[in-house]
Amino acid sequence: MSDETRKSHETRTSWRARRGLAGAAALLLAGLAAAPVAAAGEQTRQTRRGDLVSVTPVADRDAGQVRRFLAGRDVSAGPVRYGVRAYRLTYRTVDPYGKPTTASGLLTLPKGGSRHLDLVSDTHGTMVTRTYAPSASEDFGRIPSYLNASAGRAVAAPDYLGLGSGPGLHPYMDTASSVTASVDMLRAARTAADRLGRPLSGDVYATGFSQGGQVAMALGRALEDGADRHFRLKALAPVSGPYDLEGQEVPALYDGRVNDVSGVLYISYWLVAQNRLHPLYKDPSEVFRAPYASRVESLFDGSHDEEEVVKGLAPDVKNLLTPSFYERLRHPSGPLLDAMRAADHTCGWKPDVPVRLYAGDDDTDVPIGNTRTCARTLAGQGARVRVVDQGAVDHFGSFAVSAPQVVRFFDTVRD
């Protein structure tokens, strides 16, 4: 394992090691979260997307506790003004095929500030374990929620399909279903916030990290296209998103810009998840070498963490994939190319709001070329876009540095 690859793996491990704090917090909240504080009421004959099923308190933190939570994760607590209360929402949405299902997410409210609250949508990065989702774990996935809420806004953070308490498997990097789950989370948040006495203004500020950066761009487009008349997009601030699988992210697997550990994790997760939506292979052995073909799909069942997944697979992408598929991925066509393009082009529109794209030069998970491609595409459409290059920071470093800056950017946006 190279020094760079080892550094990336150790960075991931250090974030995960802090999850012990989440377990302690969960014990303290056991009595509080034993039952929902509100429910959607008796079922009507016709349910709708975004209908609220339940609201369950999961955290109550004063401002000092929020600052310590952030400091423990190397994130500036400068924007913190208030304590926060967080709730797990369960709500109705649809799966990738349009069939009814449920999903969960985290609603975080400030303990102070205006009665009518603006809303931040925060879409999280890659997670292979359902219990790491924002509504289920008090860890780095909650950093944007606590930061933005402690600065005076409500925050809706969807877990996405198949993560948190949502049923089924997560359709990783399926942009369409990530957007529907995110829009429906906004609707559920609107209902819950009203019941909790903190009604929403309708203004939405969209951010997200990594996978969530790409989702944030697509969500912004959906809102501007009128996905829900109650919400008005005000600003976009994604961080280190994989906006260009075909032109940047996949080629980076071959030229060394993506480190081995992350490359194996991302491409195996993506292939397994996408194969459920696109006919990429009939048997895993067509894509993955032995012995990995026999275990790869079970590793992404939502119950294994990143370390378990990485240990169960090859040390690098070339030794993970069969020689023929390795070359096929290098020169994609047919359903494989269709799957990439279904996730791409989230930057191919003209937002009517200011856009800031945050990224780091030393990111070997999602190279900064993704952000530069997105910025060029947006600018070509006439958008007001600025790239915030955080310099020599890696993937999680770009997140830690950018998250407080996103809050301050949202503070500057005016009608």
C-alpha positions, 0 to 999 in steps of 0.5 A: 500500500502506497503512502498516499493510499495508506494516508487516505485509509487512515483518514477514513479510519480516524473518522470512523473511530470517533463513532464511539461518541455516537454510541454513548450519545445514543444511550443517553437518548434512549428514553427520549427516542423510545417513541415518536413525538408525532405521527402522520395520523390515520392513513388516508385513502391516498398517501402522497410523496413526502407524507410524514410517517413519524418524528423521533427526537435523536439529539438535544445539544446546547451551543457548547456541546455543538462546539465540542462536537465540531472541534472533535472532528477538526471543524471550525465552530465559528458559525455556532450561535445556538444549540440544536435539536435533531429529529429522525423523520420517516416519510413516504417516497418512491423507489427507483422504479416509482413504487411507493416506499419509505425513507428516513432523514434528519431534521435539525432545528436551532434552539433560538433565532427566528420563528420562521426558518430558512431551510438548508438541504444537506446531502451526504457523501458515500456510506456503505453502512445504513447505520452511518446515515445522518438520522442514525449516527451522530458522526461526521454526517451530522457536521453540516446539520449541526453547523447550519442549524446552530447558525439559525437555519433548519436543516433537512438531511436525507439518508437516501433510499436504503440507508438509515431506517429505509427498507431495501438496498441503497441505489448508490449514485442513482441520481434520479432516486436520490433527488426524489428522496431529497425533495420528499425529505424537504416536504416531510421537514416542512410538515414536521417543522410546522408541528414543532412550532418552527415553520419554514419560510420556503427558502432553500439553500442546497449543499452536499459533500462527495456523492451528496455534492452531485445530488445537491446540483441535481436537487437544485435543478429540480427545485428551479424546475418547480419540483415543489411550489413551496420551496424556492432555491436561494443558493448552491454550495456543493463540496467535492462532488463527482460531477463527471464520471465519464470524463474525470472520475473513471479515467482517474482510476487509471491515471493514479489520481484516485488512490487504490483504497478509494478506487476499489470501494467506489467502483465496486459499490457503483457497479453492484448498485448500478447493476440492479438498475442497468444490465451491466452483468448477469453474474459477478464473475463477468466483472470481478476476479475470483475470489472477490466475485463470490463476496462483492455483492454481499459486502454491499448489503448495508451491514458492513462498514468501509473497512470490512468492504476494503479488506474483503476486496482486492488491493487495487482496481486492476486486481479487482476486475477481470482483464476484459472488464477492466478494459471495458471500463476504460473505454465504456459503451452501451449500458455501462456508458449509459449508467455513467451518463445517467449520473453526469450532466447535473451541472448542465443547466443555468441556476438563477442563484449564486453557486460556489463549488468547493474542492481540494487540490490533494483530493484522491477520492474525487479529484478536483477535475470534477469540480472544474468540469462542473464550473466550466459547464455552469459558466458556459450556461451563464451561471454565476459560479465560483470555484473555492479551491481549498489548496493542499487538502484531501477529500475529507479535508476539503469537507472539514475546511469547507463546511463552515465556509458554506454556512458563511456563504449562505449568510451572504445571500440576500434577495 
